[in-house]
Every structure is written in C-alpha cells, then in structure tokens.
C-alpha cells in the first residue's frame, strides 16, 4: 500500500493554510515571549492527552490524569488512563529532546518502545553514584574537580552498561499474541512508507506537510494499537521545521472541535482542510487560555502582595499555573507543608473549588 501525493488541490487549500499558519505563528510568538510559557505548555499536555482519547472515542477525566501523573490516584488506573499518561509522557519527551529527535530513527524506535535509548537506560546511565557525590562533612573547595569526577562516574557507568549489553545473550523476539495483533501487519514496512511521504513532501509549506503526514498515518494505519502517536509526530515535525519553537502544537484539541464527518471523510481534500481548520481553532483556544492564565496570575499576585518573604504563596501560584488542578496532597508535597497548611494557603489565594467535598478537596484557576 502506498500513499498517493498526486493532484493536491493547492488552490482550495491556500486560504485555510494561510489562516492556520498565521494563527499558529501568533500563538508561538505569544508563548515564546510570555512568562507563563512553561506553565502553559505543562497544562496543555494534560488537555491534549484527554482530547486525544476523545478523538479516538474514549473519555477520561482531566482530574484523574492529573492525580495519576502526580502518583496520588486512589484507584487502579484504567486502560484509557494509562494510554493518556503514555501520551503525556511522550509529549514531555519530545519537548525535552532536540527538535530533530522525534522523527529520527532513534527517536521513532524509542517512542514506539523498541529503542535501546529509552528512559530506563537514561535513568541507569545518569543515576547518581556514591563516587560522584561528596561525602558528608567533606568540604568542596574545587567545584571543577567535582564536576569532572561526576563526568568520569557517568562515563564509567555507561561503559559498564555497554559491556553488559555486548556480552549478554541475544533474547529471542517475543511473538505477539495473534488474538491481539494481526500476524500479517508489518509495522516496519508501513513505517517506511510513511517516512517516504516525509521525503516526498519536501518543499511544501510546513503545515501542509504536517497535514499530509497525519493523513498518511491514518490511511496507512502504521501501528495497530497506537493511533495517538500519529497525531503527535506532525506536531514534532512542525517543531523540527521551526514552525513552532516555543511550544508543541495541540492537534487533538483542534480536531476535537471538528465534526467527525469531516475528519474521517472519504475525500482527502476534505480531510486536509479539516486538519488545517483544527490547527487554527487550536491556536485560537491556546491564545484564549494564555490570556485567561495571565489574568488569573495578576489577580493571585495582587492577593499575595505584602506577604513576608518566607510566604509560600508565590510557589503555590507557580504550581497552580502549571497544572490544571491541585489537591491538598499535591500542595503539601510540592511546598513541603502539612495538609492543614496546604488548606490554609489555598484559602488565601481564593482558588476555585473543583470538588465541593469536605474529605477530598481540589482547586483550579478561576
């Protein structure tokens, strides 16, 4: 199966393409210059994950995802919640790595869970070692020597891991369960066909290329059980091309506003226009959310004015602006206060109550 790129309706796509490019550029410029850029991006990761499940026909609560990510969920996670959390972690990894990483061979292998350079390796390779940290009571007169010792420890640990990998016996590849996976579904071949689309669209405008990549992913059905990844790779591609430098595009939030009949239409031209309209709507929603957070920050800073320097209110303001919801436990852990102290600090900011319960309380931005 091959994705055909002939007969692109450039004339009819020109207007939505221009509108989407302009809206996305305005949002990226606003986020890049805003003091709320990091907090806005952190919040949109949660909203994007929930919207992705909504596009796939599933529903999860934003509050459940926030609590599960903070490690404070009281219930066992559902299958949908684990998928949303995987998407949340994927977006964070894409942003934390260089722009070219996500679509590279190493990045694609890592994102699909087959790479050697995954998070487990990173945690092992860069975990602190007793040799790299000074002992208690020992004075550190030469900071450069401490940094060099830490680098030597990391190199030694990396060499040990590589030596173990070379000497270890190769593990046979585990066969996939035919009840869950189709045996004749060659994901590697489909991925190569999708990568060929990346090469063939070179020279087109960035947003048009991203639209074609998303449509090609849906047509080729690259992965059997990870359709959500195909909607994050075009966002990473826009970041790689420089269309978005300060944030990762929220494609699912825009697609959520588009009727399913347009998103899944048999006509490719209609699907491409739907994607471009989704980018425009997502950028407009992002601008409104940023302005709302900026106004909320000004109001909270006004309430925190005149407090003593040891007050925890500034830290609470940063925490509230970086996550859609905070609970008493999250405040207590982040600010290192008691649960009663967390309730008292939250009351001083007049945050919006989300639960309305006495036993478990959570707040968000007004």
C-alpha positions as CSV (number, residue, x, y, z in Angstrom):
1,X,0.0,0.0,0.0
2,X,1.3,3.4,-0.9
3,X,0.1,6.9,-0.1
4,X,-0.5,8.9,-3.2
5,X,0.5,12.5,-3.2
6,X,-0.6,13.5,-6.7
7,X,-3.2,16.1,-7.6
8,X,-3.0,18.2,-4.4
9,X,-5.7,20.9,-4.5
10,X,-3.3,23.7,-3.7
11,X,-5.8,26.4,-4.9
12,X,-8.5,25.4,-2.5
13,X,-6.1,24.7,0.4
14,X,-4.4,28.1,0.1
15,X,-7.0,30.0,2.3
16,X,-7.1,27.6,5.2
17,X,-3.4,27.1,5.0
18,X,-2.7,30.8,5.3
19,X,-5.1,31.1,8.3
20,X,-3.6,28.2,10.1
21,X,-0.1,29.4,9.6
22,X,-0.9,32.9,10.8
23,X,-2.8,31.6,13.9
24,X,0.0,29.2,14.8
25,X,2.7,31.8,14.4
26,X,0.8,34.2,16.6
27,X,0.4,31.6,19.4
28,X,4.1,30.5,19.2
29,X,5.2,34.2,19.4
30,X,3.0,34.8,22.4
31,X,4.1,31.7,24.3
32,X,7.8,32.4,23.5
33,X,7.6,35.9,25.0
34,X,5.3,35.1,27.9
35,X,6.5,34.4,31.5
36,X,3.7,31.8,31.5
37,X,5.2,29.8,28.6
38,X,6.4,26.8,30.6
39,X,3.3,26.6,32.7
40,X,1.0,27.0,29.7
41,X,2.8,24.1,27.9
42,X,2.6,21.9,31.0
43,X,-1.1,22.5,31.3
44,X,-1.8,21.9,27.6
45,X,-0.1,18.5,27.8
46,X,-2.9,17.3,30.0
47,X,-5.6,18.8,27.9
48,X,-4.1,17.4,24.7
49,X,-3.9,13.9,26.2
50,X,-7.6,14.0,27.2
51,X,-8.5,15.4,23.8
52,X,-6.6,12.6,22.0
53,X,-8.7,9.9,23.8
54,X,-11.8,11.9,22.9
55,X,-10.9,11.8,19.2
56,X,-10.5,8.0,19.5
57,X,-13.9,7.7,21.1
58,X,-12.8,7.3,24.7
59,X,-13.4,9.5,27.7
60,X,-11.2,10.2,30.7
61,X,-11.4,12.9,33.3
62,X,-8.7,15.5,33.4
63,X,-8.6,15.3,37.2
64,X,-7.9,11.6,37.1
65,X,-5.0,12.1,34.7
66,X,-3.5,14.9,36.9
67,X,-3.7,12.7,40.1
68,X,-2.4,9.7,38.3
69,X,0.6,11.7,37.0
70,X,1.3,13.0,40.5
71,X,1.2,9.5,41.9
72,X,-1.8,10.3,44.1
73,X,-4.6,8.3,42.4
74,X,-6.6,6.3,44.9
75,X,-8.0,3.9,42.3
76,X,-6.4,1.4,39.9
77,X,-5.8,3.1,36.5
78,X,-8.0,2.1,33.6
79,X,-6.6,1.2,30.2
80,X,-7.7,4.5,28.8
81,X,-5.9,6.4,31.6
82,X,-2.6,4.5,31.0
83,X,-2.8,5.4,27.3
84,X,-3.4,9.1,28.2
85,X,-0.5,9.0,30.6
86,X,1.7,7.5,27.8
87,X,0.8,10.4,25.5
88,X,1.5,12.9,28.3
89,X,5.0,11.4,28.8
90,X,5.6,11.3,25.1
91,X,4.9,15.0,24.7
92,X,7.2,15.8,27.5
93,X,10.0,13.6,26.0
94,X,9.5,15.3,22.6
95,X,9.9,18.8,24.1
96,X,12.8,17.8,26.3
97,X,14.8,16.4,23.3
98,X,16.2,18.3,20.3
99,X,13.7,19.1,17.6
100,X,15.2,16.5,15.2
101,X,15.0,13.7,17.7
102,X,11.3,12.6,17.4
103,X,11.4,11.8,13.7
104,X,14.9,10.3,13.7
105,X,15.5,6.6,13.7
106,X,16.5,6.5,17.3
107,X,13.5,8.7,18.3
108,X,10.9,6.7,16.5
109,X,12.3,3.4,17.9
110,X,12.2,4.9,21.4
111,X,8.7,6.4,21.1
112,X,7.3,3.0,19.8
113,X,9.1,1.2,22.7
114,X,11.8,-0.6,20.7
115,X,14.7,1.7,21.2
116,X,17.8,1.0,23.3
117,X,18.0,4.6,24.3
118,X,14.8,4.7,26.3
119,X,14.0,6.2,29.7
120,X,15.2,3.1,31.5
121,X,18.7,3.4,30.0
122,X,18.8,7.1,30.7
123,X,17.9,6.5,34.4
124,X,20.6,3.9,34.7
125,X,23.3,5.9,32.8
126,X,22.7,9.1,34.6
127,X,21.8,7.9,38.1
128,X,23.8,9.5,40.9
129,X,26.6,7.2,42.2
130,X,28.4,7.3,45.5
131,X,31.7,8.2,43.8
132,X,30.2,11.2,42.1
133,X,28.9,12.9,45.2
134,X,31.0,14.3,48.0
135,X,30.8,12.6,51.4
136,X,29.1,14.2,54.4
137,X,31.2,16.7,56.1
138,X,33.7,16.9,53.3
139,X,34.4,20.4,52.1
140,X,34.2,21.1,48.5
141,X,36.9,23.6,47.6
142,X,37.2,22.9,43.9
143,X,33.8,22.8,42.0
144,X,35.5,22.0,38.7
145,X,37.0,18.8,40.3
146,X,33.6,17.8,41.5
147,X,32.1,18.2,38.0
148,X,34.9,16.3,36.4
149,X,34.5,13.5,38.9
150,X,30.8,13.3,38.1
151,X,31.5,13.1,34.4
152,X,34.0,10.3,35.0
153,X,31.5,8.4,37.0
154,X,28.9,8.7,34.3
155,X,31.3,7.5,31.6
156,X,32.4,4.6,33.7
157,X,28.7,3.6,34.3
158,X,28.0,3.9,30.6
159,X,30.9,1.7,29.7
160,X,29.7,-0.9,32.2
161,X,26.2,-0.9,30.7
162,X,27.6,-1.2,27.1
163,X,29.9,-4.0,28.1
164,X,27.0,-5.9,29.7
165,X,24.9,-5.3,26.6
166,X,27.7,-6.7,24.3
167,X,28.2,-9.8,26.5
168,X,24.6,-10.6,27.1
169,X,23.0,-13.4,25.1
170,X,20.5,-12.1,22.5
171,X,17.0,-12.6,23.6
172,X,14.6,-14.2,21.1
173,X,11.9,-11.8,19.9
174,X,8.7,-12.5,21.7
175,X,5.9,-13.4,19.3
176,X,2.8,-11.2,19.5
177,X,-0.4,-12.7,20.6
178,X,-2.5,-13.4,17.4
179,X,-5.6,-12.7,19.4
180,X,-4.4,-9.1,20.0
181,X,-2.2,-8.4,17.0
182,X,-2.7,-9.3,13.3
183,X,0.2,-11.5,12.3
184,X,0.4,-10.1,8.7
185,X,0.5,-6.5,9.9
186,X,4.0,-5.3,9.1
187,X,4.5,-2.2,11.1
188,X,8.1,-1.7,9.9
189,X,7.1,-1.7,6.3
190,X,4.2,0.7,6.9
191,X,6.5,3.0,8.9
192,X,9.0,3.0,5.9
193,X,6.1,4.0,3.6
194,X,5.2,6.8,6.0
195,X,8.8,8.0,6.1
196,X,8.8,8.1,2.3
197,X,5.9,10.6,2.5
198,X,8.1,12.8,4.7
199,X,10.8,12.8,1.9
200,X,8.3,13.3,-1.0
201,X,6.6,16.3,0.6
202,X,9.9,18.2,1.0
203,X,9.5,21.7,-0.4
204,X,5.8,22.1,0.6
205,X,4.7,24.6,3.3
206,X,5.3,23.2,6.8
207,X,1.6,23.0,7.8
208,X,0.6,21.3,4.5
209,X,3.3,18.7,5.1
210,X,2.1,18.1,8.6
211,X,-1.5,17.7,7.3
212,X,-0.3,15.2,4.7
213,X,1.8,13.3,7.3
214,X,-1.2,12.9,9.6
215,X,-3.5,11.8,6.7
216,X,-0.9,9.4,5.5
217,X,-0.5,7.9,9.0
218,X,-4.3,7.4,9.2
219,X,-4.5,5.9,5.7
220,X,-1.5,3.6,6.1
221,X,-2.5,2.7,9.7
222,X,1.1,2.3,10.7
223,X,0.7,1.0,14.3
224,X,-2.2,-1.3,15.2
225,X,-2.6,-0.1,18.8
226,X,-1.1,3.4,18.9
227,X,-3.1,5.7,16.6
228,X,-2.5,8.6,19.1
229,X,1.3,8.6,18.2
230,X,0.5,9.5,14.6
231,X,-1.1,12.8,15.9
232,X,1.9,13.8,17.9
233,X,4.6,13.2,15.2
234,X,3.2,16.0,12.9
235,X,3.4,18.3,16.0
236,X,7.0,17.3,16.5
237,X,7.6,17.7,12.7
238,X,6.3,21.3,12.9
239,X,8.8,21.9,15.8
240,X,11.6,20.4,13.7
241,X,10.8,22.7,10.8
242,X,10.7,25.8,13.0
243,X,7.0,26.5,12.6
244,X,6.7,26.1,16.4
245,X,9.7,27.0,18.5
246,X,8.2,27.7,21.9
247,X,5.5,25.0,22.2
248,X,4.3,21.7,20.8
249,X,1.2,22.0,18.6
250,X,-2.0,20.8,20.2
251,X,-3.5,19.0,17.2
252,X,-6.0,16.9,19.2
253,X,-7.5,20.0,20.9
254,X,-8.3,21.4,17.4
255,X,-9.5,18.1,16.0
256,X,-11.9,17.8,18.9
257,X,-13.7,21.0,17.6
258,X,-14.1,19.5,14.1
259,X,-17.0,17.2,13.2
260,X,-16.1,13.6,12.8
261,X,-17.7,13.5,9.4
262,X,-15.1,16.0,8.2
263,X,-12.2,14.3,9.9
264,X,-13.0,10.9,8.5
265,X,-14.4,11.9,5.1
266,X,-13.5,9.7,2.2
267,X,-12.3,12.7,0.2
268,X,-8.7,13.6,1.1
269,X,-9.2,17.2,0.3
270,X,-11.9,17.5,2.9
271,X,-9.7,15.8,5.5
272,X,-6.8,18.1,4.8
273,X,-9.0,21.2,5.1
274,X,-10.3,19.8,8.4
275,X,-6.8,19.4,9.7
276,X,-5.9,23.0,8.8
277,X,-9.0,24.3,10.4
278,X,-8.2,22.3,13.5
279,X,-4.8,23.9,13.8
280,X,-6.5,27.4,13.5
281,X,-9.0,26.5,16.2
282,X,-6.3,25.0,18.5
283,X,-4.2,28.2,18.2
284,X,-7.2,30.4,19.0
285,X,-8.0,28.3,22.0
286,X,-4.4,28.4,23.1
287,X,-4.4,32.2,22.9
288,X,-7.6,32.4,25.0
289,X,-6.2,30.0,27.6
290,X,-3.0,32.0,27.8
291,X,-4.8,35.3,28.3
292,X,-7.0,33.7,31.0
293,X,-4.0,32.4,32.9
294,X,-2.3,35.7,32.6
295,X,-5.3,37.5,34.2
296,X,-5.5,34.8,36.9
297,X,-1.8,35.3,37.7
298,X,-2.2,39.0,38.1
299,X,-5.2,38.5,40.4
300,X,-3.3,36.0,42.6
301,X,-0.2,38.2,42.7
302,X,-2.4,41.0,43.9
303,X,-3.6,38.8,46.8
304,X,-0.1,37.7,47.6
305,X,1.2,41.3,47.7
306,X,2.5,42.5,51.1
307,X,3.2,39.0,52.4
308,X,6.5,38.2,54.1
309,X,9.4,36.8,52.1
310,X,9.1,33.4,53.6
311,X,5.5,33.1,52.3
312,X,4.7,30.0,50.2
313,X,2.1,31.9,48.1
314,X,4.4,32.6,45.2
315,X,5.3,28.9,44.9
316,X,1.7,28.0,45.1
317,X,0.9,30.5,42.3
318,X,3.5,28.8,40.1
319,X,2.2,25.4,40.9
320,X,-1.4,26.3,40.2
321,X,-0.5,27.8,36.8
322,X,1.5,24.8,35.7
323,X,-1.2,22.1,36.3
324,X,-5.0,22.1,35.6
325,X,-5.8,21.0,39.2
326,X,-4.1,20.9,42.6
327,X,-5.1,18.8,45.6
328,X,-4.2,19.3,49.2
329,X,-1.7,16.4,48.9
330,X,-0.1,17.9,45.8
331,X,0.3,21.3,47.5
332,X,1.7,19.7,50.7
333,X,4.2,17.7,48.7
334,X,5.3,20.5,46.4
335,X,5.6,23.2,49.0
336,X,6.7,20.8,51.8
337,X,4.0,21.8,54.2
338,X,1.4,19.9,56.3
339,X,-2.0,19.1,54.8
340,X,-3.6,21.6,57.1
341,X,-1.1,24.2,56.0
342,X,-1.9,23.4,52.4
343,X,-5.6,24.1,53.0
344,X,-4.8,27.3,54.7
345,X,-2.5,28.5,51.9
346,X,-5.1,27.6,49.2
347,X,-7.8,29.5,51.0
348,X,-5.6,32.7,51.0
349,X,-5.5,32.7,47.2
350,X,-9.3,32.2,46.8
351,X,-8.8,29.4,44.3
352,X,-11.8,27.9,42.5
353,X,-13.1,24.8,44.3
354,X,-13.4,21.8,41.9
355,X,-14.8,19.0,44.1
356,X,-17.1,20.6,46.6
357,X,-16.3,17.8,49.1
358,X,-15.0,18.1,52.6
359,X,-12.9,15.0,52.6
360,X,-11.0,15.4,49.3
361,X,-10.6,18.9,48.0
362,X,-9.0,20.2,44.8
363,X,-8.7,23.6,43.3
364,X,-8.0,25.2,40.0
365,X,-7.6,28.6,38.4
366,X,-10.6,30.9,38.4
